[in-house]
Amino acid sequence: MTISLFPRRCARGFTLAELMVAMAITVILLTLLVSVTAVALDGWRISRNKVRASRQAKATLEQMSRDFEAMVVRTGSNFEWLHTETDPDNPGPENNESPNAARILMFSAATDRYDGDVEGKSDKGGDVTGLSYKLLYKDPITDAYEEKFNVFALYRKLVNPDETYEALLEHDPANPKDLDTKFQPYEANLGDSSNFVCENIFELTVVFTVEYTELVGGKLVTKIERIPVIETGGDDAAETFSFTGNGIKVDDDDGKPFNRGRISSVDLSISVLTDSGIAQLRRGGNFTGSNLERFLEKNSFQYSKTILLPQP
């Protein structure tokens, strides 16, 4: 029989204290891993939303810039060539409508007239097109107004030169109709998918810069006036802004000192919502006042562009 001179040690496991320390370390490591992952995902989500919003804003502002840069106005008549107003029917879900949705009616030598076939077979020689811009809250894919799939979307209706001449240009200079009345027949089809420009445009605001001269101390002095067409702009803002062959008219007031001035430029500003912001508006909630400001700060991106306008 073999006798060991060394005592055999009994195998033992981890103590409760060791297990608790190991579990605590594991929990800390997992917490750090989850936190780092969450921060990375948030950063990726913010970057993705910003890139998408910038692309949408770029496409929208470039399209509107081309139209304004080719704007057509004529002096020497009382015919209306440009009409901008704060939309009386602000688009959006109930209680969460867009606070500023400018509606623009104008004439322009748009480069995509005749379906882009300028100087082609369909080009009949006209170069003045009627244009309408408006924000709608609808499904841009199915052309339906079903709340489940509705988004804020900007639409642009282009009326080709031949139809513009027949239906929109004035043929009765003694008693001309305003642009709002003339564009009414096109309102019903404005939301067609063929007129879609961009989605998630929550706000569209317009600010016109007007230059005019005024007699001060026996001398003519050039002055500049900025006129925002914005519903939330306070007392300095206008609800309507129009340009006729006889001058500028703001809120139907003929007594402004700049009525005989010229429009030198226009500032376009848009707010682009994220998809999650659209979803929050659909679900409802109180997005007014300071709540709206916090909501937009977290869920939207703002872009603007200044456009120099051609002079008559």
Steps between C-alpha positions, in 0.01 A plus 500: 500500500629844401479766760525867390711719718313814387145568610246515214329842463126505448380687183309813588284744291459877501382661814183708503706817535708411193187431296347832601818686406511324163133578435551864593793530260296332224205735557730804486659381176161427344368840609799672342457297182129585477569868570770520233274320252208732580720809453629363170147422379377846601790660315432289193128582514565874533751492213260303281213740574717803432630362170149409387362839605781688325433310178131578520567866576755529219260354244217726616697825520675439166167444326346812652817701429487415130138611483556828686817582305293471181198687644309705244350837594387791287442862598250750371177312569284400795538129423624282789825312425585364845282407795621353831289436806493311826283199425166546682461120511826399666576135419557235764326265744237649728652735760849450354476700179796672341538846659641656181399369159549765233308466174671645192345588163726644233613508138839369393696396193534154657765281337282188524211647301358276229598202719865596468494485119597866452572573133376152419199378306255591775642851545258744337710807573352610832730577791270628779361232730264525793629348826338414829674378817308365797553277805255212540454229761434181306638168377733592211504145360133407468367858459265422789432699815507207745627602840710185547743581216473878479812716508572867450590542134574791269328503160573708191249541221645616167263625231660481155535824300210441259253433779653783704430742217139386466406458868736705717635799311267796505287575193287768664737771629210721597361249751769240572444198724739425784734200481325318783176492298678391182687215667190356672425249219844343558463459877308172476787324318783673681561194720558262208819295525629667182514832690685361804823679594606381844361343817544587871498876430329623817539875451547722197551871560579781258662838568513763224760779491362818344705800390333838459586869499361760736539876513688592819610859557458584134711204388402160365622229734500130414349287775462128554203324656480130589147360489450151646195309383465287811212425733708498818701812418307746717409856403786537251381204289253503212224256414504582128764645268441566133670676211301660222607709206419803714711403800503300822201437718519359854180391675301709248654818643571761233648750744839339568808708409649205311197439276686648202821314575656193345559149636875448507516156662306231679605285797357149509504308828386141555484264798553132418360248748651162575289188447472454877376859528229432243397189698475703821275757336277224365459351848383834632607694806543860600746656255422867547694791643817397683416132443515559124836674534647207693348254255650679199837535669515123545325378184568749220770674300476856368634620164480831315614660178510855363408544134566813296203574275498626141386858458224611262 
